[in-house]
Amino acid sequence: MESEPLKFFERMMNTPSPSGYEAPVQNLVREYAAEFADKVDTDFHGNVIASVNSGGNVRVMMAGHCDQIGLLVTQVDEMGFIHCQTIGGWDPVQLVGQKMSIWTKDGEIPAVISRKPIHLLTDSERKAAIQLKDLWLDIGARDQAEAKKLVQIGDPVTLQLGMQKMQNDLVFGPKMDDTSGLWVVIEAARRYGKLSDQKCAAYAVSTVQEEIGLRGAKTSAYAIDPQIGIAVDVTHATDCPTIDRGERGEIYLGRGPVIYRGPNMNPKVVSRLMEVAEANQIPYQMTALGRAAPNDSNAIQTTRGGVAAGLLAIPNRYMHSAVETISLEDMDHAATLLAQFLHSIQDDDDFRPGM
């Protein structure tokens, strides 16, 4: 991976973007995309759309969502402790004992989130499933008045951000979902722009609010009205203990991006992705999904009169946790695959199934 694109990825990993509060990371995307895109737009929903060869006849949308799961401040109690509700899907077990950040109008407030110590739990409390109502944020405030000077109702909260390197080109940290996919679509657009003989118009979209209902993909796809739309998100890696590969498929970190097949995916788009990967010796993996995908490809496929949709995924261990783990090499291969896919599109290509 080139140094400047890697720095861009690291900057995004260190920038908060809970659903509905994505502006800080979208500022980074606009700044970076302006260096290579024909045009960079931001709609009223907050989606950022970078276009390359915008005069092309075939419109291809690539979507990576910029939002992450988080928390939302709902109460500051009389002792100065802070209570929250969730933004997106959380397993409360993942939150116990974590370092957190509250993002206020004046900047970041460090916090910890915890519960009653195990020594003080009753037998019934020890056996019960952990619930968010049993957890609280502690910023070190002396009382409610001091806490309220720093934190407002509605302030977003994230896990402490950052990325750490592991062996074999792996990295971990919160918000790999879907910073890794967002990086892929932006980098694919940049690489496509450097190729000659471009035919299609490429729209790289940093979508908002995927984690609360695929909302940004719906509005941006409606505006772009693409003929082809590919979402890039993370998928569950199954190369770790306790996951049933018979049920979830065999998906390994470091063996390439994952191409999906199933009713949510246009068969001609799937075939073209596979053909392009093989022609360019890009490693890839396959998986299948028999229902509508719970990501942006779902919303894109059913926009207006229908879109030829595809789904490319980055294998991710430990999704929706503080230690989401991905392979930088998988991301790099995914960006090359998408750029070459764009380059393969011709004006007379027909992606209608069966035609």
N, C-alpha and C positions, 0 to 999 in steps of 0.2 A: 504494500500500500504506500502511495506517495506521501511525503511528509505533510504537505499543506492540507490535503483532504483528511489525514489522520488528526491533525490539529483541530480542524473543524469538528470532527466527531467528538473529540475530547471536550471541546468548548460546549457543545450541546449537552454532553453528559453531565456537565457541571452547572447547567442552567435549568431552573425550575420550569415546569410546564404542566401543572395539574389541569384536568379538563375544565375549560372555561377561564383559565388563567394562563394561557399559552403565549401571551405577548412577548415576554423576555426571549424565549427561544425563537419565536417568529422573527424578531429583530435580527437575530444571527443569520437565519436562513435568507432573509432579504439581502442582507449585506454580502453574504457569500455568493448567492446566485446572481447578483447584479454584475459580477465580474465576467460572466460568460453568457448569460441569457439575453435574448432579444428584448424581453420585457419581463418585469416582475410586478405582479398585481397583488393586492390584498383586498378581499371582499369584506362586506359588512359582518359576516360571520366570524372572520378572522383567518380563513384559509389563505395561504400564500401560494401563488401560482406563477411558476417560472416557465416561460415558453422558449423553445429553440426551434428555429425554422418555422415560425408561426404561419408562413404563407403556404405551407404544404397542404395538399388536398385531403389526406387522411389524417384525422385527428386522433392521437393516441395519448391517453391520460395515464400517468403513473402516480399512485397515491401511497404515501407513507404517513402515518399519523404522528403528530408531534406531541400529543397529550400523553400524560402519565397518570396512573392512579395516585390518589392522595387522600388527604383529610381536609375537613372544613371546620373552623372554629365555630361552635354554637353556644358555648357558655363559659364565663369566667366566674368561678365560685368564690365564696366569701374568704377562702384561704389563699386565693390566687392561683389555684390549679385550673387547668384549661381542659374542657371537654369538647369532643368533636363528633361529627358524623363522617361517613366515608364518601369519597368521590371514586366511583368505580368499584371493582370487585376485590375485596380483601379477605384473606384468612386472618382473623385477629391474632392467631398464634404467631404470625410473622412479625407482629408489632411489639410484642412484649420485650422490654429491655433495649429497644432500639434508640439510636441517636437520631433526632428529628430536627427539622428546620421549619419555623413559622415565617412566612414571607409577608411582611407588613409593608405599609406605604413608606416606611423609613428604612427598609432593608430586612436582612435575615436576623431572626432571633433564635439562637440555639435552644434546644429543649431535649428532654428525655421523656420516653413514654414507658409506663410500667403499671404494676398492679400491686396488691397486697403481697408481702413476702410469703414464701411457702411455709415458713415457720408459723405464721399467724392464720393460715387458712384452716377452716373447719374441714372435717372429713367430706362433707357433701360438696364444699367448694372445690376441694382437690379433684373430685370425680367429675365435676361439671365441665362442660365445654366452655372455653374462654369466650366471653362476649365483649364487644366494644364498650358497653356501658360500665364494665368493670375496670377499664383502663383510663388513665388520665395523663395529660402533658404537664411537666414541671419545668418552668423556666427560671426557677430560683427566686421568684417574687416573694416579698414579705407578706403581702396581703392582696386583696382584690383591687384596691385602688392603684397600687403600683403596677399590677399586671395589666389593668385596663389602660394605663398610660402608654403601654407598649403594644398591646394586641387588641384588635377589633373583631367583633363578630363578623364572620364571613372571610377572615383571612385564610388563605390556603396553607396547607402543611404538607411537607414531603419527608421521606426518609432523607438522611444526610446524603448529599449527592457526591459523586466522584466515581472514578474508574480505576481499577487496579489490574495490573498485568499478572498473568499466570504462565505456566509452562506451555510450550507448543502453540504460541500465537493466540492463546485464549485470554479473554479479559472478562472481568465481572464488575457488577455494580447495579444499583437500581436504575430503572428506566431504559434498560436495553430494549424493552417493549415500549415504544417502537422507534427509539432513536436509531437503532441499527437499520430498520427498514426505511426510515426517512433519509438516512445518509445514502442508502443505495439509490433511491430515486433521484436525488439531487446529483449524485456522482454520475449516474447513468446519463442524465441530461448533459452534464459537462463533457463527458467522453463522447457522446453522440455529436455534440457541437464541433468536435475536432475532426470528425470524419468527413470525407468528401462525398459528393453525390447524394446529398440528403433528399429524401422524398417526403416523408411524413412530417407533420407538425407535432412536436413532442411537448407535452404539458406535464411538468413535474410539480406535484401538489403536496404541500405540507398541510395535511388535513387536521382539523380540530375536532375535539369531542367524540372521538371514536369510542373511548372507554365508557361513555354513557349513552350509546345508541347509534353509532356510525353517522353522527349528525353532519359533520363537516364534509364527508364524502358525498352525502346526498345533495347538499347545496352546491358544492363545486362541480360535481358531475353534471348537474342540471345546467349550470352556466356554460361549461365547456362543450357539452353535447358531443362527446367523443363517439367514434365508431368502435374503438378498441380501448379497453381500460384494464390495467393491471395493478392490483394492490400488492404491496410488499409489506409483510408483517413478520412477526416471529411465530414459530411453531414449537411444540413440545419436543425437545430432544429425548430420545428413549434410551440413550446409552449410559444409564445410571441405575442404581438399585431400585427395586420395588415397582418399577413401571412395566406393565404387561405389553411386550412388543407384539404379541399376537393380536392384541386389541388396537394398539396405537401405531403399529408399523415400526420399521427399523429406520431410525433417523439419528445420525451420528454427527457430532461436532467435527468440523474439519473435512468432511467429505463432500462439501458443496451445498449450494442452496437447494431448496426443496420445491419441486414443481407439483402442483396439486391437479388431480383429476376428479371429476364428479359433476353433478348437475349444476353447480354454481359456476362451472368453468366451461367456456366455449371450446369444443374439441379441436377446432382449427388453431386457436391460440395456443393450446397445450402442445399440439403437434409442432407448431412453428418454434416454440421455445425449446423443445427437445432437439429439433433439427439444427437450430442455431448453436445450441450447446455442443452437440456432437461435431458439427462442422468446424468449430473453433476450439475443440478439445477442452471444453470447460466442464469440470466435474459437476454432477448434479445428482440429486436423489428424488425419488418419487413417493408420493403418498396419495391416499384417496379419502374423499369425504362425501358421504351420501346425503347430505342435507345442505341447506344454505349456510355458508360460512359465517361465523360470528365476527367478521371483520369487514373492512371497507369494500372488499370484492362483492359482498352481498348487495350493498347499497348501489354500487356502480352498475352492476348487471341489470338492475331493474329501473334505471333512470330513463325517463321519457319513453321512447319506443323500444328500449332494450339496447344493451351494449354487449359486444363480444368481450367477455370478461376473462381474466386470468388471475391466478394467485401464485406468487413466488414468496417463499418463506425462508427465514434465517433460523436454523436450529437454536433453541434456547433452553438451557437447563434452569430449573428452579424459578419458573415464571411467576410474576407478581410477588417478588421477594426483594430483599436487600442485596441478594447475591446472584442475580440473573447472570448467566454465563454464556458467552457466544464466542465464535471464532472470527477473528478479523479476516482470515483468509476466505471464509464463506461469504462475508460481505463483499470483499473485493471481487470474487468470482461472480456474485450476483449482479454487481454493477456492470461488469463487462458483458454478461449475458444480456442484460436489458438494453445496453447501448447497441449491441450487435442485432438484437431483435428489432429495435427501431430502424436500424440501417437496412434490415431485410425487407421492410415494408415497401411495396410498389403501388403505384396509383391504381392498377387494375386488380389488386388483390381483393378477393371476396371472402369475408369471414363469416358469411351466413352459413349455419350448419346445413349440410346436405346439398349445397348449391355448387 
